[in-house]
Amino acid sequence: MRSKRSSLFSRRPITTRRLNNLVKKALKDRPVLEPAIGYQFLKDIEPGKLFETQSGMKGVYLGSTPSSAKVIITSCNSIAEEDRAYYLGKRDIANSTEVRYYEV
């Protein structure tokens, strides 16, 4: 009598060609990120611009690296009073943070 496991799972070795096709498909099928209406990604604004996030955090954009953006957080009213000292000042945040920039 044959085992049920052997008939359900066939163990075929994966070939290099098949592996390469899987990798190409995985790299091609990544999601395309778009910011919300009225917002831009932090990496898309010019250095020196003032910005505000959806949570009400305000700051100045300094520049970015491929993975993060350097900013100076000037105010964060939505954060509890005892935690504000941590958030204020120079910080590295994600490039894909949705912000609305404004002119002074």
Residue, then its C-alpha position, 0 to 999 in steps of 0.5 A: m500500500r502506497s503512502k498518502r504523503s508520497s502521492l500528495f507531495s511530489r519532490r522535484p528538484i528546482t532547476t536554476r532556470r525555474l529559480n531565476n524565473l521566480v526571482k524575476k517575477a517577484l522583483k517585477d510584481r512589487p507594489v507601486l506606492e503612491p501618496a494620498i491625495g494632497y500629499q507627497f513623499l518626503k523624498d520628492i520635496e526639495p531640501g530646506k522646505l517646511f513640511e507637515t505630516q498627517s499626524g500634525m508633526k511639523g519640520v524642515y527637510l534637510g536631505s535624504t539617503p536611499s533609505s531615509a530622510k534627515v529632518i529637523i522636527t520643530s513641533c509635534n502637538s499630537i504627541a504627549e507632553e512627556d514624550r515630546a522631547y524625544y521627537l523634537g530635533k534632528r531625526d532620520i525618518a522614512n523616505s516614504t513618509e507622506v507630507r504636505y509642504y508649505e511656503v513661509 
